[in-house]
Amino acid sequence: MSGVPIQVAVTGAAGQIGYSLLFRLASGQMFGPDQPIVLRMLEIEPAMKSLEGVAMELDDCAFPLLADMVLTHKAEEAFEGANWVLLVGAAPRKAGMERADLLSVNGSIFGPQGKAIAKTASSDVRILVVGNPCNTNCYIARMNAPEVAAERWFAMTRLDENRARTQLAKKAKVPVSAISNVAVWGNHSTTQYPDAHNARIAGLPVPEVISDHGWLKGKFVETIQKRGAAVIEARGASSAASAANAVIDSVVSIRTPTPWGDWHSLAVVSKGEYKVPEGLQFGFPVRSDGDRWEVVPDLQHDDDAWKRIEVTTKELLQEREMVKELIPTEA
């Protein structure tokens, strides 16, 4: 077991995703079987008693890697010295609420959290935003923390990638392990573009293995775009365990080298790749060497794909316009 614990902050820690995530974090699934961690758990004041119950359960698991826990309703305390910040907690969309309202409510959460991260987190901090609308919530937090390099901010599109991998595997009647090179472009919303054209099945281009190209351009895309709503309809609640699983996958894919020739999906800051305006937090195919990451260059798209990428880009630009009053003028 390596010596110094990693400080990992989790917001919304007593929520459904947080509850599904914390035990896997403490067991070593995110940072490996030899890396101790300190869990720094943030909740709103009314949920602190529930969080105490979660901490009791974590104690009762006797995880060897769980060096300590911090329970707090104060963001600066939660992010103190944090090497990783997982921004899971967000205000849910309620009946009759427009997307602009949701963005405004969450902006009042993620703006101050960005400031708190800049003030108290470790200089090597990396941040994954899970709470939806995650791309723009990440943008708000990032713009409120100009002291933290833009490359250290990520929003989660991995759940969409995992959903896409499973649908492709089922259609091709192959194990999910045979699916690689899946990217989800753009916003984590119903405009996202899950890219089957550049994906691979056992190393072969998906369109060569799955002959039903109408399904690839139609039902497949629609299923991934609307999967979250389908889960809510079936379960009566939004994705929790699958989202927590995608959080683990996302962080592992950032901090460990990407398998040769493969890539994973993350929403990262655009530097103008694939005609995407600079500064947007945009879902791209990303590969990492364990220290630095890059957007995979030179992938080819047909006209349909470019149109879909344009649609999701426009939505993110609209969201950016909606939250401009939440962005400091000096940012």
Secondary structure, DSSP 8 states (H G I E B T S, - for coil): --SS-EEEEEESTTSHHHHHHHHHHHHTTTT-TT--EEEEEE--GGGHHHHHHHHHHHHHHT-TTEEEEEEES-HHHHTTT-SEEEE-------TT--HHHHHHHHHHHHHHHHHHHHHHS-TT-EEEE-SSSHHHHHHHHHHT-TTS-GGGEEE--HHHHHHHHHHHHHHHTS-GGGEE--EEEB-SSTT-EEE-TT-EETTEEHHHH---HHHHHTHHHHHHHTHHHHHHHHHSS---HHHHHHHHHHHHHHHSB--TT--EEEEEE-SSGGG--TT-EEEEEEEEBSS-EEE-------HHHHHHHHHHHHHHHHHHHHTGGGS-TT-
